[in-house]
Amino acid sequence: MTLDFDDLLEVNLLRIVSRVVSNATHDINNALQVIGGSAEMLGSRSALGPAEQRRIQAIAAQAERIGATLACLSSITRADGGGRQFVDLARLADDAVALRAFSFGRARIAVAVDRSAGVSCMVLADRRRTLQLFLNLLLNVEQALSGWPDAAVRIRFERSDREWSAVFADNGPGLAPAHRASLADGAAQPALGPGLSGVGLWLSARIAEQQGGRLEVDEAQAAGTSIRVRLPASA
């Protein structure tokens, strides 16, 4: 495969961004620790009234939330950190949704992570690559549901004897035939489009296969699209 000049520029920029983000998150986290520590110190003062206490608690909560989001971002841009480990798919879905929450809100797409399974959805997987897989699926949903009335996506988890499934189900227009074909075993890599688009689902399927799993289109879904990510359950 040969990349043209614009594609090479994009790949180079993404590599630079990944390195810059790693350093920037450390700097921001240091600032957040100062903010959080100051909020904790101010909150311990008994002379403050209820309104001031609520504001200080809000500052501390937002600092904690931003720190958690930065940790997710840092984990996916880190150069090392590969290899299989025990991963909770439900927590990973929370991380992926947190990284796209602003965009989903702006696009008026409701997103929910369903924890009705009631237990940890533990698999043995490469955390960074699985997060990349989940983000690919969310970006695909975001594009498919853009402008769709009452757009919504729900992520649920199902356990079978030897695997966990994370199911991304939306109420959109359905999966295009070309995208459906890209999920098949041994599917050829799709042509690169502007900005390296058109390969997200294909790459997601390959990531799942590398970890002993697979991606499937759930044909039982009456409307919209339902993508099932199957990964081997931990012992």
C-alpha positions as CSV (number, residue, x, y, z in Angstrom):
1,M,0.0,0.0,0.0
2,T,1.3,3.4,-1.0
3,L,0.2,6.6,0.8
4,D,0.0,9.8,-1.1
5,F,1.6,13.0,0.3
6,D,-1.6,14.2,2.1
7,D,-2.0,10.9,3.8
8,L,1.7,10.9,4.9
9,L,1.2,14.5,6.3
10,E,-1.8,13.2,8.3
11,V,0.0,10.2,9.7
12,N,3.0,12.4,10.7
13,L,0.7,14.9,12.4
14,L,-1.1,12.2,14.3
15,R,2.2,10.8,15.5
16,I,3.3,14.3,16.7
17,V,0.0,14.9,18.4
18,S,0.3,11.6,20.3
19,R,3.7,12.7,21.7
20,V,2.6,16.2,22.5
21,V,-0.5,15.0,24.3
22,S,1.5,12.7,26.5
23,N,3.6,15.6,27.7
24,A,0.7,18.0,28.0
25,T,-1.3,15.7,30.2
26,H,1.5,15.6,32.8
27,D,1.6,19.4,32.9
28,I,-2.2,19.7,33.2
29,N,-2.3,17.0,35.8
30,N,0.2,18.9,37.9
31,A,-2.0,22.0,37.7
32,L,-5.1,19.9,38.6
33,Q,-3.4,18.6,41.7
34,V,-2.8,22.2,42.9
35,I,-6.4,23.0,42.1
36,G,-7.8,19.9,43.9
37,G,-5.5,20.4,46.9
38,S,-6.4,24.0,47.2
39,A,-10.2,23.2,47.0
40,E,-9.7,20.5,49.7
41,M,-7.9,23.0,52.0
42,L,-10.6,25.7,51.4
43,G,-13.4,23.2,52.0
44,S,-12.1,22.4,55.4
45,R,-12.7,25.9,56.7
46,S,-15.8,25.9,58.9
47,A,-16.3,29.7,58.4
48,L,-17.5,29.2,54.8
49,G,-21.3,29.3,54.1
50,P,-23.3,26.6,52.2
51,A,-23.0,28.4,48.9
52,E,-19.2,28.7,49.1
53,Q,-18.9,25.1,50.2
54,R,-21.0,24.0,47.1
55,R,-18.7,26.0,44.8
56,I,-15.6,24.5,46.3
57,Q,-17.0,21.0,46.0
58,A,-17.9,21.7,42.3
59,I,-14.3,22.8,41.7
60,A,-12.9,19.7,43.3
61,A,-15.3,17.4,41.3
62,Q,-14.5,19.1,38.0
63,A,-10.8,18.8,38.7
64,E,-11.2,15.1,39.4
65,R,-13.3,14.6,36.2
66,I,-10.8,16.3,34.0
67,G,-8.0,14.2,35.6
68,A,-9.9,11.0,34.8
69,T,-10.5,12.1,31.2
70,L,-6.8,13.0,30.8
71,A,-5.8,9.6,32.1
72,C,-8.0,7.9,29.4
73,L,-6.4,10.2,26.7
74,S,-2.9,9.5,27.9
75,S,-3.5,5.7,27.9
76,I,-4.4,5.7,24.2
77,T,-1.6,8.0,23.1
78,R,1.2,6.3,25.2
79,A,3.9,4.8,23.0
80,D,4.3,1.8,25.4
81,G,1.6,0.1,27.3
82,G,0.8,-2.7,24.8
83,G,0.3,-6.3,25.7
84,R,-2.6,-8.2,27.2
85,Q,-3.9,-7.6,30.7
86,F,-7.1,-8.0,32.6
87,V,-9.6,-5.4,31.3
88,D,-13.1,-4.6,32.4
89,L,-15.1,-3.9,29.2
90,A,-17.7,-1.9,31.0
91,R,-15.1,0.5,32.5
92,L,-13.4,0.7,29.2
93,A,-16.7,1.7,27.6
94,D,-17.1,4.4,30.2
95,D,-13.7,5.7,29.3
96,A,-14.5,5.7,25.5
97,V,-17.8,7.5,26.1
98,A,-16.1,10.1,28.4
99,L,-13.7,10.9,25.6
100,R,-16.6,11.5,23.1
101,A,-19.2,12.9,25.5
102,F,-18.8,16.5,24.4
103,S,-19.2,15.6,20.7
104,F,-22.2,13.4,21.4
105,G,-23.8,16.1,23.4
106,R,-23.3,18.7,20.7
107,A,-24.7,16.3,18.1
108,R,-27.7,15.6,20.3
109,I,-27.0,11.8,20.4
110,A,-28.0,10.1,23.6
111,V,-25.5,7.5,24.7
112,A,-25.9,5.0,27.6
113,V,-23.7,2.3,29.1
114,D,-25.9,-0.5,30.4
115,R,-24.6,-2.3,33.5
116,S,-27.5,-4.6,34.0
117,A,-25.1,-7.6,33.7
118,G,-24.3,-6.6,37.3
119,V,-20.7,-8.0,37.3
120,S,-17.3,-7.0,36.0
121,C,-17.0,-7.8,32.3
122,M,-13.4,-9.1,32.6
123,V,-11.5,-10.1,29.5
124,L,-7.8,-10.7,28.8
125,A,-7.0,-8.0,26.1
126,D,-4.7,-5.2,25.1
127,R,-6.4,-2.3,26.9
128,R,-5.1,0.4,24.5
129,R,-6.1,-1.4,21.4
130,T,-9.5,-2.3,22.8
131,L,-10.1,1.3,23.7
132,Q,-9.1,2.2,20.1
133,L,-11.6,-0.3,18.9
134,F,-14.4,1.1,21.1
135,L,-13.6,4.7,20.0
136,N,-13.7,3.6,16.3
137,L,-17.2,2.2,16.8
138,L,-18.4,5.4,18.6
139,L,-16.9,7.6,15.9
140,N,-18.7,5.5,13.3
141,V,-22.0,5.8,15.3
142,E,-21.5,9.6,15.6
143,Q,-21.1,9.9,11.8
144,A,-24.0,7.6,11.0
145,L,-26.4,9.4,13.4
146,S,-25.5,13.0,12.5
147,G,-28.8,14.8,12.0
148,W,-30.8,11.7,12.8
149,P,-34.0,12.5,14.8
150,D,-34.0,11.2,18.5
151,A,-30.5,9.6,17.8
152,A,-29.4,7.2,20.5
153,V,-26.8,4.5,21.1
154,R,-26.7,2.0,23.9
155,I,-23.8,-0.2,24.9
156,R,-24.7,-3.4,26.8
157,F,-22.7,-6.5,27.8
158,E,-23.5,-10.2,27.5
159,R,-21.7,-13.2,28.9
160,S,-21.5,-16.6,27.3
161,D,-19.5,-19.7,28.4
162,R,-16.1,-18.5,27.2
163,E,-16.5,-14.8,26.1
164,W,-17.9,-11.4,26.9
165,S,-19.7,-9.4,24.2
166,A,-19.9,-5.6,24.1
167,V,-22.9,-4.7,21.9
168,F,-23.1,-1.2,20.4
169,A,-26.7,-0.7,19.3
170,D,-28.0,2.5,17.7
171,N,-31.3,3.5,16.1
172,G,-29.8,5.1,13.0
173,P,-30.2,4.3,9.3
174,G,-28.4,1.0,9.3
175,L,-25.0,-0.2,8.2
176,A,-23.9,0.5,4.6
177,P,-23.1,-2.7,2.6
178,A,-19.5,-1.7,2.1
179,H,-19.0,-1.2,5.9
180,R,-20.7,-4.5,6.6
181,A,-18.4,-6.3,4.2
182,S,-15.3,-4.8,6.0
183,L,-16.2,-6.8,9.1
184,A,-15.9,-10.2,7.4
185,D,-13.0,-12.5,8.1
186,G,-10.2,-11.9,5.7
187,A,-11.8,-8.8,4.2
188,A,-9.5,-6.7,2.1
189,Q,-8.4,-3.3,3.4
190,P,-10.7,-0.6,2.1
191,A,-9.3,2.2,0.1
192,L,-8.0,5.2,2.0
193,G,-10.2,8.2,1.7
194,P,-9.6,11.9,2.7
195,G,-8.0,12.1,6.1
196,L,-7.5,8.3,6.3
197,S,-11.2,7.7,6.6
198,G,-13.0,4.5,5.7
199,V,-10.8,2.1,7.6
200,G,-12.2,2.4,11.2
201,L,-14.5,-0.6,11.1
202,W,-12.0,-2.8,9.2
203,L,-9.3,-2.0,11.7
204,S,-11.7,-2.7,14.6
205,A,-12.4,-6.1,13.2
206,R,-8.7,-6.8,12.8
207,I,-8.0,-5.7,16.4
208,A,-10.7,-8.0,17.7
209,E,-9.2,-10.9,15.7
210,Q,-5.7,-10.3,17.0
211,Q,-7.1,-10.8,20.5
212,G,-8.9,-14.1,19.7
213,G,-12.3,-12.3,19.2
214,R,-14.4,-11.0,16.4
215,L,-16.8,-8.3,15.3
216,E,-20.3,-9.2,14.1
217,V,-23.3,-7.4,12.8
218,D,-26.3,-8.4,15.0
219,E,-28.9,-9.5,12.5
220,A,-31.6,-9.7,15.2
221,Q,-31.6,-5.9,15.4
222,A,-35.0,-4.8,13.9
223,A,-33.8,-1.3,13.1
224,G,-30.6,0.7,13.2
225,T,-27.2,-1.0,13.6
226,S,-26.0,-3.4,16.3
227,I,-22.3,-4.3,16.3
228,R,-21.2,-7.0,18.6
229,V,-17.5,-7.1,19.9
230,R,-16.7,-10.7,21.1
231,L,-13.6,-11.2,23.3
232,P,-12.4,-14.2,25.3
233,A,-13.5,-13.9,29.0
234,S,-10.8,-14.1,31.6
235,A,-10.6,-17.3,33.7
